[in-house]
Amino acid sequence: MMAPQQSDPWGDHAHSLHRRRAHRRSTPHAHRLRRHQDTGASKPDAAAESSSPRQQEPEPTKDDSEGSADETETGTLPDFTGQGLQEAQDGAQAAGFYVLTSSDATGADRMQIFDRSWKVCSQTPAAGEHPTSTTVNFDTVKLGENC
């Protein structure tokens, strides 16, 4: 005859802990998302706004708004060929272009760590009117090298 089995005080806890860990592994960040989800209940006037008979203002149409988000800001990109890389970057930023890259024009894939030691051989895009969100790339060589 078997002795009556005593209940393990940690058995239920260990089983539920295992289930929680398994759930977290299957949904890696779900527990974080639920905690930070904004339901609007944290806003002080959420209940008052939802029950208010006042109508919400309509969204402005393209004709109503003076500066539409669809419009892209443009700027005039100067020609920086022959200038030092640092001066070219400063000039591009002054013209409103902030997405700037540089590359080694020799194809040796050298990094342009000290910008003042490099000069611009060519640029992409060419000088002219462009959206200011355009990426401007300067093809460069070290000072003293030929383009």
N, CA, C and O of each residue as an XYZ file, in Angstrom:
588
protein
N       0.828     -1.169      0.000
C       0.000      0.000      0.000
C       0.877      1.239      0.000
O       1.893      1.289      0.693
N       0.477      2.254     -0.790
C       1.272      3.468     -0.910
C       0.922      4.425      0.212
O      -0.220      4.510      0.664
N       1.925      5.125      0.632
C       1.703      6.144      1.658
C       1.023      7.335      0.997
O       1.278      7.626     -0.171
N       0.164      8.020      1.732
C      -0.490      9.198      1.147
C       0.569     10.240      0.754
O       1.504     10.530      1.500
N       0.378     10.773     -0.425
C       1.357     11.729     -0.935
C       1.153     13.080     -0.268
O       0.046     13.616     -0.220
N       2.259     13.614      0.247
C       2.184     14.929      0.871
C       2.243     15.981     -0.238
O       2.895     15.784     -1.263
N       1.559     17.084     -0.018
C       1.580     18.140     -1.037
C       2.896     18.900     -0.931
O       3.354     19.247      0.157
N       3.476     19.142     -2.074
C       4.735     19.887     -2.137
C       4.406     21.373     -2.095
O       3.715     21.871     -2.984
N       4.889     22.096     -1.077
C       4.534     23.514     -0.990
C       5.051     24.324     -2.183
O       4.509     25.392     -2.466
N       6.076     23.853     -2.884
C       6.628     24.597     -4.013
C       6.165     24.032     -5.351
O       6.466     24.615     -6.393
N       5.470     22.957     -5.352
C       5.071     22.307     -6.597
C       4.182     23.172     -7.464
O       4.448     23.347     -8.653
N       3.129     23.712     -6.878
C       2.218     24.551     -7.663
C       2.912     25.815     -8.140
O       2.716     26.262     -9.271
N       3.724     26.382     -7.262
C       4.429     27.610     -7.619
C       5.406     27.357     -8.770
O       5.478     28.144     -9.714
N       6.147     26.266     -8.688
C       7.121     25.951     -9.733
C       6.417     25.721    -11.066
O       6.915     26.137    -12.113
N       5.260     25.060    -11.031
C       4.519     24.803    -12.265
C       4.020     26.107    -12.887
O       4.141     26.297    -14.098
N       3.465     27.000    -12.082
C       2.960     28.261    -12.631
C       4.105     29.145    -13.100
O       3.959     29.866    -14.087
N       5.255     29.103    -12.404
C       6.422     29.863    -12.836
C       6.902     29.354    -14.185
O       7.266     30.149    -15.052
N       6.907     28.052    -14.373
C       7.305     27.466    -15.649
C       6.366     27.917    -16.770
O       6.824     28.235    -17.868
N       5.059     27.947    -16.504
C       4.092     28.386    -17.517
C       4.329     29.842    -17.888
O       4.272     30.192    -19.066
N       4.598     30.706    -16.892
C       4.829     32.117    -17.194
C       6.083     32.304    -18.037
O       6.088     33.093    -18.982
N       7.146     31.579    -17.695
C       8.374     31.699    -18.471
C       8.174     31.203    -19.892
O       8.690     31.808    -20.832
N       7.437     30.116    -20.067
C       7.176     29.587    -21.410
C       6.374     30.597    -22.218
O       6.630     30.777    -23.409
N       5.416     31.253    -21.592
C       4.615     32.255    -22.288
C       5.489     33.434    -22.712
O       5.351     33.940    -23.826
N       6.380     33.868    -21.837
C       7.253     34.991    -22.180
C       8.181     34.636    -23.325
O       8.499     35.490    -24.151
N       8.619     33.391    -23.385
C       9.491     33.002    -24.487
C       8.725     32.999    -25.801
O       9.287     33.339    -26.842
N       7.465     32.625    -25.769
C       6.701     32.568    -27.016
C       6.280     33.951    -27.483
O       6.089     34.158    -28.682
N       6.133     34.894    -26.579
C       5.798     36.275    -26.932
C       6.822     37.171    -26.241
O       6.594     37.612    -25.114
N       7.947     37.447    -26.903
C       9.091     38.043    -26.243
C       8.839     39.359    -25.519
O       9.362     39.552    -24.422
N       8.067     40.258    -26.086
C       7.901     41.556    -25.439
C       6.440     41.883    -25.171
O       6.092     43.037    -24.922
N       5.599     40.882    -25.220
C       4.174     41.132    -25.035
C       3.896     41.691    -23.648
O       3.036     42.558    -23.494
N       4.608     41.208    -22.639
C       4.363     41.706    -21.289
C       4.741     43.177    -21.178
O       4.138     43.901    -20.385
N       5.721     43.640    -21.946
C       6.084     45.052    -21.920
C       5.051     45.892    -22.666
O       4.703     46.990    -22.233
N       4.571     45.375    -23.775
C       3.611     46.123    -24.573
C       2.306     46.332    -23.822
O       1.727     47.417    -23.869
N       1.844     45.304    -23.133
C       0.598     45.443    -22.384
C       0.737     46.474    -21.281
O      -0.204     47.220    -21.007
N       1.880     46.524    -20.653
C       2.081     47.437    -19.537
C       2.093     48.883    -19.999
O       1.620     49.762    -19.278
N       2.630     49.152    -21.199
C       2.793     50.521    -21.661
C       1.721     50.956    -22.656
O       1.784     52.066    -23.185
N       0.770     50.123    -22.908
C      -0.267     50.466    -23.878
C      -1.129     51.582    -23.312
O      -1.593     51.490    -22.175
N      -1.348     52.633    -24.087
C      -2.133     53.770    -23.643
C      -3.593     53.533    -23.991
O      -3.966     53.488    -25.163
N      -4.406     53.385    -22.969
C      -5.828     53.159    -23.197
C      -6.621     54.444    -23.101
O      -7.826     54.460    -23.352
N      -5.942     55.528    -22.734
C      -6.634     56.787    -22.579
C      -7.143     56.979    -21.166
O      -7.544     58.085    -20.806
N      -7.137     55.936    -20.358
C      -7.642     56.049    -18.995
C      -6.724     56.884    -18.122
O      -7.165     57.432    -17.111
N      -5.462     56.990    -18.492
C      -4.529     57.764    -17.691
C      -4.674     59.257    -17.931
O      -4.155     60.062    -17.158
N      -5.377     59.636    -18.995
C      -5.575     61.048    -19.284
C      -6.674     61.591    -18.373
O      -7.715     60.952    -18.223
N      -6.466     62.741    -17.770
C      -7.445     63.254    -16.819
C      -8.793     63.599    -17.433
O      -9.820     63.450    -16.770
N      -8.819     64.056    -18.677
C     -10.071     64.481    -19.286
C     -10.614     63.465    -20.279
O     -11.483     63.799    -21.085
N     -10.122     62.235    -20.239
C     -10.554     61.240    -21.214
C     -12.045     60.963    -21.100
O     -12.738     60.892    -22.115
N     -12.547     60.805    -19.886
C     -13.965     60.518    -19.714
C     -14.812     61.729    -20.099
O     -15.872     61.578    -20.707
N     -14.356     62.909    -19.753
C     -15.116     64.115    -20.070
C     -15.153     64.350    -21.571
O     -16.182     64.764    -22.104
N     -14.039     64.090    -22.267
C     -14.007     64.308    -23.707
C     -14.883     63.316    -24.446
O     -15.536     63.678    -25.424
N     -14.908     62.065    -23.993
C     -15.671     61.060    -24.716
C     -17.172     61.257    -24.534
O     -17.948     60.897    -25.419
N     -17.598     61.823    -23.401
C     -19.021     62.012    -23.184
C     -19.473     63.419    -23.553
O     -20.656     63.736    -23.428
N     -18.572     64.250    -23.996
C     -18.913     65.622    -24.336
C     -19.700     65.662    -25.642
O     -19.333     64.992    -26.607
N     -20.786     66.447    -25.679
C     -21.558     66.548    -26.913
C     -20.869     67.426    -27.958
O     -21.310     67.488    -29.106
N     -19.789     68.105    -27.565
C     -19.085     68.995    -28.480
C     -18.462     68.184    -29.612
O     -17.880     67.127    -29.365
N     -18.575     68.658    -30.833
C     -18.022     67.957    -31.983
C     -16.539     68.281    -32.117
O     -16.093     69.384    -31.800
N     -15.792     67.298    -32.592
C     -14.375     67.532    -32.810
C     -14.188     68.288    -34.109
O     -14.986     68.180    -35.041
N     -13.095     69.067    -34.146
C     -12.814     69.860    -35.339
C     -12.385     68.936    -36.465
O     -11.657     67.974    -36.223
N     -12.823     69.207    -37.698
C     -12.427     68.363    -38.825
C     -10.942     68.560    -39.131
O     -10.356     69.607    -38.853
N     -10.361     67.509    -39.715
C      -8.958     67.579    -40.116
C      -8.830     68.573    -41.268
O      -9.687     68.603    -42.151
N      -7.771     69.387    -41.272
C      -7.607     70.340    -42.382
C      -7.273     69.602    -43.676
O      -6.527     68.623    -43.670
N      -7.825     70.077    -44.765
C      -7.522     69.501    -46.067
C      -6.314     70.218    -46.645
O      -5.818     71.179    -46.056
N      -5.839     69.756    -47.793
C      -4.673     70.377    -48.399
C      -4.939     71.836    -48.754
O      -4.032     72.665    -48.688
N      -6.168     72.154    -49.128
C      -6.500     73.523    -49.489
C      -6.541     74.423    -48.263
O      -6.233     75.611    -48.358
N      -6.925     73.858    -47.082
C      -7.047     74.651    -45.877
C      -5.693     74.969    -45.245
O      -5.537     76.010    -44.607
N      -4.737     74.101    -45.414
C      -3.457     74.287    -44.725
C      -2.482     75.041    -45.608
O      -2.444     74.866    -46.826
N      -1.686     75.894    -44.950
C      -0.705     76.665    -45.708
C       0.536     75.839    -45.976
O       1.074     75.899    -47.082
N       1.017     75.060    -44.995
C       2.201     74.241    -45.168
C       1.834     72.781    -45.020
O       1.722     72.290    -43.897
N       1.648     72.088    -46.097
C       1.255     70.693    -46.050
C       2.460     69.813    -45.754
O       3.579     70.129    -46.158
N       2.232     68.710    -45.050
C       3.310     67.783    -44.720
C       3.781     67.042    -45.964
O       4.881     66.489    -45.969
N       2.968     67.020    -47.020
C       3.346     66.335    -48.242
C       4.394     67.113    -49.032
O       5.127     66.534    -49.834
N       4.466     68.418    -48.807
C       5.426     69.240    -49.526
C       6.814     68.978    -48.963
O       6.998     68.870    -47.751
N       7.785     68.876    -49.861
C       9.151     68.658    -49.422
C       9.914     69.965    -49.510
O       9.789     70.720    -50.475
N      10.697     70.208    -48.492
C      11.507     71.416    -48.495
C      12.698     71.198    -49.423
O      13.348     70.155    -49.369
N      12.979     72.168    -50.263
C      14.097     72.056    -51.186
C      15.133     73.118    -50.861
O      14.848     74.113    -50.196
N      16.330     72.881    -51.344
C      17.419     73.826    -51.159
C      18.367     73.744    -52.341
O      18.328     72.793    -53.122
N      19.218     74.749    -52.461
C      20.193     74.772    -53.534
C      21.504     74.212    -53.012
O      22.113     74.774    -52.102
N      21.930     73.106    -53.590
C      23.180     72.464    -53.213
C      24.293     73.045    -54.073
O      24.258     72.926    -55.298
N      25.299     73.683    -53.431
C      26.415     74.237    -54.207
C      27.357     73.140    -54.722
O      27.250     71.982    -54.318
N      28.267     73.511    -55.606
C      29.294     72.588    -56.095
C      30.485     72.677    -55.138
O      31.081     73.742    -54.981
N      30.829     71.552    -54.500
C      31.908     71.527    -53.523
C      33.171     70.868    -54.058
O      34.101     70.612    -53.293
N      33.221     70.589    -55.354
C      34.375     69.933    -55.950
C      35.634     70.776    -55.737
O      35.649     71.978    -56.001
N      36.697     70.108    -55.250
C      37.973     70.783    -55.019
C      38.127     71.350    -53.612
O      39.234     71.717    -53.219
N      37.046     71.429    -52.850
C      37.126     71.960    -51.486
C      37.520     70.854    -50.516
O      37.435     69.669    -50.837
N      37.945     71.251    -49.342
C      38.215     70.290    -48.289
C      36.910     69.640    -47.846
O      35.845     70.250    -47.940
N      36.993     68.408    -47.365
C      35.787     67.685    -46.961
C      35.065     68.400    -45.823
O      33.838     68.502    -45.840
N      35.802     68.892    -44.844
C      35.165     69.588    -43.716
C      34.422     70.832    -44.184
O      33.302     71.087    -43.741
N      35.034     71.608    -45.074
C      34.386     72.817    -45.594
C      33.145     72.461    -46.418
O      32.133     73.159    -46.358
N      33.232     71.372    -47.184
C      32.088     70.932    -47.986
C      30.925     70.505    -47.084
O      29.769     70.827    -47.361
N      31.231     69.788    -46.018
C      30.175     69.374    -45.088
C      29.547     70.587    -44.409
O      28.326     70.665    -44.274
N      30.375     71.525    -43.988
C      29.849     72.743    -43.359
C      28.965     73.520    -44.322
O      27.905     74.017    -43.940
N      29.408     73.625    -45.590
C      28.630     74.348    -46.598
C      27.310     73.660    -46.916
O      26.293     74.327    -47.107
N      27.318     72.322    -46.975
C      26.084     71.581    -47.254
C      25.086     71.761    -46.112
O      23.888     71.919    -46.347
N      25.577     71.736    -44.888
C      24.684     71.949    -43.741
C      24.148     73.365    -43.727
O      22.986     73.578    -43.381
N      24.960     74.331    -44.091
C      24.492     75.716    -44.157
C      23.407     75.880    -45.217
O      22.527     76.731    -45.083
N      23.469     75.060    -46.275
C      22.455     75.110    -47.334
C      21.204     74.310    -46.965
O      20.228     74.317    -47.715
N      21.221     73.617    -45.811
C      20.039     72.877    -45.365
C      20.097     71.381    -45.572
O      19.110     70.693    -45.313
N      21.221     70.851    -46.030
C      21.376     69.416    -46.274
C      22.129     68.808    -45.089
O      23.273     69.172    -44.818
N      21.474     67.878    -44.388
C      22.068     67.324    -43.168
C      22.368     65.829    -43.263
O      23.007     65.279    -42.365
N      21.925     65.161    -44.323
C      22.214     63.740    -44.503
C      23.432     63.660    -45.417
O      23.310     63.703    -46.641
N      24.619     63.541    -44.798
C      25.865     63.606    -45.540
C      26.666     62.327    -45.361
O      26.747     61.785    -44.259
N      27.261     61.847    -46.454
C      28.165     60.701    -46.398
C      29.411     61.051    -47.207
O      29.413     62.001    -47.990
N      30.461     60.274    -47.005
C      31.669     60.461    -47.799
C      32.261     59.096    -48.091
O      32.047     58.138    -47.349
N      33.011     59.022    -49.186
C      33.627     57.760    -49.579
C      34.987     58.035    -50.199
O      35.284     59.157    -50.610
N      35.806     56.994    -50.259
C      37.141     57.078    -50.836
C      37.029     56.957    -52.349
O      36.596     55.921    -52.855
N      37.413     57.998    -53.077
C      37.296     58.007    -54.532
C      38.286     57.059    -55.199
O      38.107     56.717    -56.368
N      39.328     56.624    -54.486
C      40.306     55.711    -55.081
C      39.799     54.276    -55.109
O      40.372     53.430    -55.796
N      38.724     53.994    -54.365
C      38.192     52.640    -54.302
C      38.868     51.794    -53.235
O      38.564     50.608    -53.107
N      39.778     52.383    -52.467
C      40.500     51.639    -51.427
C      39.678     51.494    -50.148
O      40.131     50.855    -49.198
N      38.500     52.064    -50.108
C      37.595     51.970    -48.943
C      38.203     52.518    -47.658
O      37.925     52.014    -46.570
N      39.025     53.542    -47.785
C      39.593     54.161    -46.586
C      38.534     55.003    -45.899
O      37.695     55.621    -46.555
N      38.577     55.023    -44.576
C      37.617     55.803    -43.794
C      38.095     57.256    -43.718
O      39.288     57.518    -43.565
N      37.170     58.176    -43.823
C      37.495     59.592    -43.719
C      37.312     60.016    -42.256
O      36.319     60.653    -41.905
N      38.274     59.659    -41.418
C      38.126     59.907    -39.986
C      38.406     61.368    -39.660
O      37.621     62.002    -38.955
N      39.508     61.909    -40.160
C      39.837     63.305    -39.913
C      39.481     64.075    -41.176
O      40.261     64.104    -42.128
N      38.297     64.703    -41.189
C      37.742     65.309    -42.396
C      38.638     66.365    -43.019
O      38.608     66.571    -44.233
N      39.426     67.026    -42.208
C      40.284     68.102    -42.725
C      41.452     67.565    -43.554
O      42.157     68.339    -44.201
N      41.660     66.260    -43.540
C      42.755     65.648    -44.308
C      42.303     65.157    -45.681
O      43.075     64.513    -46.391
N      41.056     65.455    -46.063
C      40.498     64.963    -47.316
C      39.959     66.111    -48.146
O      39.551     67.142    -47.611
N      39.961     65.922    -49.478
C      39.354     66.913    -50.374
C      38.318     66.226    -51.250
O      38.404     65.025    -51.504
N      37.339     66.997    -51.708
C      36.217     66.481    -52.495
C      36.591     66.434    -53.968
O      36.992     67.442    -54.550
N      36.456     65.239    -54.572
C      36.677     65.070    -56.014
C      35.368     65.212    -56.782
O      35.337     65.804    -57.861
N      34.301     64.677    -56.233
C      32.982     64.787    -56.863
C      31.918     64.637    -55.786
O      32.202     64.245    -54.655
N      30.704     64.954    -56.160
C      29.593     64.846    -55.212
C      28.377     64.295    -55.922
O      28.196     64.478    -57.126
N      27.550     63.617    -55.149
C      26.283     63.098    -55.646
C      25.205     63.526    -54.669
O      25.325     63.230    -53.480
N      24.183     64.189    -55.099
C      23.846     64.651    -56.442
C      24.692     65.865    -56.838
O      25.393     66.452    -56.014
N      24.606     66.215    -58.096
C      25.332     67.378    -58.612
C      24.731     68.651    -58.035
O      23.637     68.639    -57.471
N      25.448     69.726    -58.180
C      24.966     71.019    -57.685
C      23.628     71.361    -58.334
O      23.391     71.047    -59.500
N      22.761     72.006    -57.563
C      21.452     72.398    -58.080
C      20.384     72.309    -57.006
O      20.689     72.166    -55.822
N      19.147     72.393    -57.421
C      17.994     72.374    -56.521
C      17.603     70.936    -56.213
O      17.356     70.147    -57.125
N      17.546     70.587    -54.903
C      17.217     69.233    -54.471
C      16.414     69.295    -53.171
O      16.502     70.285    -52.446
N      15.628     68.249    -52.862
C      14.988     68.185    -51.543
C      16.080     68.134    -50.463
O      17.092     67.456    -50.642
N      15.884     68.835    -49.363
C      16.911     68.888    -48.320
C      17.066     67.550    -47.599
O      18.029     67.357    -46.858
N      16.135     66.630    -47.807
C      16.252     65.291    -47.213
C      17.139     64.370    -48.054
O      17.374     63.224    -47.670
N      17.628     64.852    -49.185
C      18.479     64.064    -50.064
C      19.807     63.746    -49.390
O      20.394     64.606    -48.733
N      20.280     62.514    -49.551
C      21.603     62.144    -49.049
C      22.651     62.689    -50.004
O      22.609     62.422    -51.205
N      23.594     63.456    -49.464
C      24.675     64.018    -50.261
C      25.937     63.213    -49.965
O      26.357     63.114    -48.811
N      26.544     62.638    -51.006
C      27.772     61.873    -50.844
C      28.925     62.621    -51.487
O      28.813     63.114    -52.610
N      30.034     62.701    -50.762
C      31.248     63.322    -51.275
C      32.273     62.219    -51.542
O      32.654     61.486    -50.630
N      32.721     62.104    -52.811
C      33.817     61.195    -53.164
C      35.104     61.976    -52.919
O      35.293     63.061    -53.470
N      35.998     61.416    -52.083
C      37.150     62.167    -51.609
C      38.469     61.411    -51.802
O      38.495     60.190    -51.959
N      39.548     62.173    -51.783
C      40.902     61.619    -51.703
C      41.639     62.420    -50.624
O      41.223     63.520    -50.260
N      42.732     61.854    -50.125
C      43.528     62.556    -49.125
C      44.179     63.777    -49.769
O      44.463     63.786    -50.966
N      44.409     64.797    -48.961
C      45.109     65.989    -49.461
C      46.458     65.554    -50.024
O      47.139     64.721    -49.425
N      46.840     66.097    -51.141
C      48.098     65.727    -51.785
C      47.929     64.641    -52.837
O      48.828     64.429    -53.650
N      46.791     63.948    -52.837
C      46.516     62.934    -53.853
C      45.719     63.564    -54.987
O      45.045     64.576    -54.796
N      45.800     62.959    -56.166
C      45.040     63.443    -57.319
C      43.706     62.735    -57.394
O      43.588     61.557    -57.055
N      42.709     63.466    -57.843
C      41.361     62.887    -57.979
C      41.307     61.900    -59.131
O      40.255     61.316    -59.395
